C-alpha cells in the first residue's frame, strides 16, 4: 500500500468510523469468536449513533478471520472507503467515530512493511515470491530448468570431466534464468531487499548473475529451500530478521541526519510546537514520531491540510471559521501526508531522537 494514498481519506467529509479488529485464527473457535466480537462492535456503533446503512456496509467489508491478522475498516456514512488486512495483530482493538479517521496505527504498520522478494532455490531453478503489504504475496513465479544432466554422479572413465562440466553449465543456465526472474519481479514492486534460501551451491551462482543494482540487496538465509519440508516457519523468521535489519538501518540513518541538521540549527524542527509550525508552512520533508510522544495530546485542524495549530485561536486568526479538535498524532500525520512529507515512527530514548517525541527534517531552513 502507498502510504501517500491514505491522504485521500483525510480529504473526505466525516464523521469517520474506524475499526481495527483482531481477526486471529489460532484458536479452533476463531470464527465463532469473531462473530461474537463483531456483534459487540455493532452494538457499540449503534450506541455511538452510527446509522444502520453504515453498520451494514461495515459488516459486508469485515471479511472472515485470517491468520493472526488485523482487519482495518474506515467508513463515512453509508460507505466503506478502506478495508485492508494487516499481518500482525493490533496493539489494541479500536472502534471509534470521530471527525478524523484513525490512520496512525495503519501508517505505522505499513511503514514497517518493506517491499521484498523471497527466493526459494535449488539447482534446477527457484520459486520467487514478492511481498509489499499483508501476509500474502502480490506476485509469485517459478522457473525450472529441465536440462540434462542436472546433478553429478560418481563414476570413472574418460567421460567424467565432460559430464561434470555439463552439469556445471546446467547449473549456470538455471542461475541465469532465476536471476532474470528475480530482477523482473523486484522491479515490479520496487523491492528493497531480496531474501534467498536454498541450495548452498545455487545461491552464489544466482548472486553472480544478478544485476549490480540487486547484488547489495541480496541476502542469503538458512532454514530451507524450494520444497515443502517443514521449514516454512524457520524461513519466515529469518525473513523477518532481515527485514528488521533493513528498518533498523533506515532508522539509524534518519536519526543521524536529523541530529546533524539539528546540531547545525538548520533543517530540523524539534518538539511539538516547532513541528506544527513547520507543517503549517508545508516545510516538512520527513515527520518523525517516537514512542515517547504524548499519544493523549490534541491539536486543532481545519479544512485544509495545512490548517494545523495547537490552539483554536491560532486557526481562527488564519481565517478558519470552524476549527475542530482531534488527536495530535492524527492531525500532524494528516498534514504530513497532505503536503507530500514522509512519516517515520522510531524508537525513543536515543540521543538523536527529537524532544517530546516529535520532530521533523525540513525541506529548507526556516
C-alpha angles and dihedrals in degrees: 000000000000106000090207090063089065089071087076089067091058089055093060122097113255169201091151128205112206125187131184105187126187106231099176117160105192094106120078090233094046093127092051092047090051091053091051093049091047092054088054090049092052091049091051091048092050091050089050090056099255107155125240097251089056092047090050092049091050091050091053091050096044097090127192130302113285136193103298090310133147119234111214119198128180121183141170119203108312097350135083109212100177132031115164138150123224124204095230128066115251121267082230135349113256129201111169141147116204146135091273130042116245100243103146095090089049093048089049092050094046093049089055089057108091114199103243145161124227117206123195106189143183130169093274097052142293148260111239121199127184124206130188109154131348131028098286129075115254090207134017132178139163138207125197126184112209094181116137132265100036103162138034122246132191114252136125135230139082095303096059097095094043091049091049091050091050090054091050090051090051091053091048091051091050092049091051091051092048093047091052091051092048091051092052095047093044090054091048093062102024091245117207093197141012114216114197132188132173143063112027092220095047099051098061090047091052091050090052091058098045118107115259091253091065103038094082090047095051112106122184118210135183127231110086148323147235102316127071106259106143094271096110094104092049091051091047091053091049092049090051090051091054092047091049089054090053092051092046091051091050091050094051091049092049095048093046089053090047093050091049093052092044091050090053090047086233130109100005136096118200128198132009100289096049092044093050090050091051092049090051088057094046087241100130120107097174125012112212121203123178130197089251093069120114103259091187094060120111137206138185127253141180137200094286120068090235091055094101129135143147094237133043092231093059090061093044088054087055090055099261106147100196113025116191130208125230143153110301091231093057095042095053095040088051089053092046096050092042093055095046095255123146120240124214130185114205139170118271131224096061120125090239094050119111121257116262088017092277129097144128145216107230132221090224138002117273 
